[in-house]
C-alpha cells in the first residue's frame, strides 16, 4: 500500500469511526439519563420538610421527577468529535431542568445530565472499540 493510499484509507476509517462513536455516545448518554431516573441511580438530596408537606397537601408525588420521566424524555444529546476531542451538548426543554441540574436559591442541585455524561466518558474506550467493530 502506498503512503497516499494509506492516508486515504486512514482518513476514511477515522471519519467512519467518528460517526459511529457519535451515534454510540448519544445513545449511551440518553440511556444513562433514563437509567438514572428508572434505577434510582441519582443521589439527590431529600425534599425539605416544607416542600414535602406542600407536595403532600397538594396531592403531588414525593417521587414525581423520578417517576413520570418528563425531564428524561425532553433531553436532546448532540455529539461532535473533532480530532481527539469529544464535544457533548445536552439540552433539555423542561423549564425546570436547569434549576435541578445547577440548583437555585433554596432548591439544591439535583443533577441528572452531568452524571449521565460523566458515566459515558468513563466508557469511551469501550465505546470506541464497539464503534470500530461496527465500521463496514
N, C-alpha and C positions, 0 to 999 in steps of 0.2 A: 504494500500500500504506500503510495507516495505521501509526502508531507501534506500536500494540498488536499488529497482525498481524505487523509486522516483529519485534518482541520475541519473539513466539510462535515464528515461523519460526527465528529465531536460536537460541533455546533448544533447539529440536528438532534443528537442524543440529549444534550443539556437542555435544549428547548423543550423536547418531549418530557424529560424528567421534571422540569419546572412546572409544566402544565399538569402533569399527573400529581405532583406534590401539592399544587394549588388546590386541586379538587379534593385530595385526601385531607388536607389541613382544614378546609372549610367543613367537610363532613365531621372531622374529629372535634373541632371547636363546637359545632352545633350539637353533636351528640353529647359532649361533655356538659354543655349547658342544660340539656334535657335531663341527663342522668343526675346532675347536681340537684335538680329540683325533685325528681322522682325517687331517688335513692337517699334523700336527705343527707347528701354529702356536704351541703353548705353549712358551715358552722356560724350561724347567725346568732347575735345576742338575743336573748328573750325580749318579748314585748315588755314595756314598762307596765307596772300595775295599773296606772291611769289609762293607758292605751288599751290594755286587755279588758278593763272594766267597760270602757266606751264601746269596744267591739262587741262584747257580750250583751250590753244593753241595747245595741242597735242591730242585733241579730247577725253580726258578721263573724265569719270563721276566724278562729285564732291561728289557723294554719293556712289562711287564704292564698297567699302568693305561691306557696309550695304546692298547693292542691289544684288550683284552676289553670295554671300554666300559661296565662296570657303573656307574661314577660318572656318566657322561653320561646313561645311561638312568634313573638314580634321581633326576633333578633335576625339581623342580616349580616352575614360574615363575608368579607371580601379579602382576598389574599393577593399579593403581588410579590413575586420573587425576582430580585434584581441582584445578579452576581451571587455573592454568598450571604445576602441579607434577605430576610423574610419580613415583609410588611403586612401586618394583620390589622384590619379595620373592622370593628364590630359595632354595629349601630342597633339601637332599639327604639322603636317609635312609641313606646308607652311613656306617657308624660312623667311618670313617677320613677322610671328606671334609673335615671341619673341620680336621684336622691338616694335610692337603695345602693347604687354602686359606690357613691362617694360619701354619703351621709350629708345632712344639712340641719343646722340648728340642733334641736333635740332628737332628731332622727339619726340613729347610729348607722354606720356603714353596714350594709347587708349585700356585699358584693356577690355577683353571680357570673359576670363576664370575665373578670380578671382571673379567678380560679380556673375557669374553663380554658383560657388561653395558656396559663402557666402549666396546666396539666398537659396540654397539647405540646408545648415547647419541650417538655421533658422527653417526649416521644418522637422527636424529629428524626432521629436515626432510624427507628422502626418505620416511620412514615416514608422516609427516603428509600429504604430497602423495598418496601411494598410497592412504591411508585415505580422503582426500577424494574421490578418483576412485571408490572403492567404495561410497560412500553412494548409496542408492537413494531 
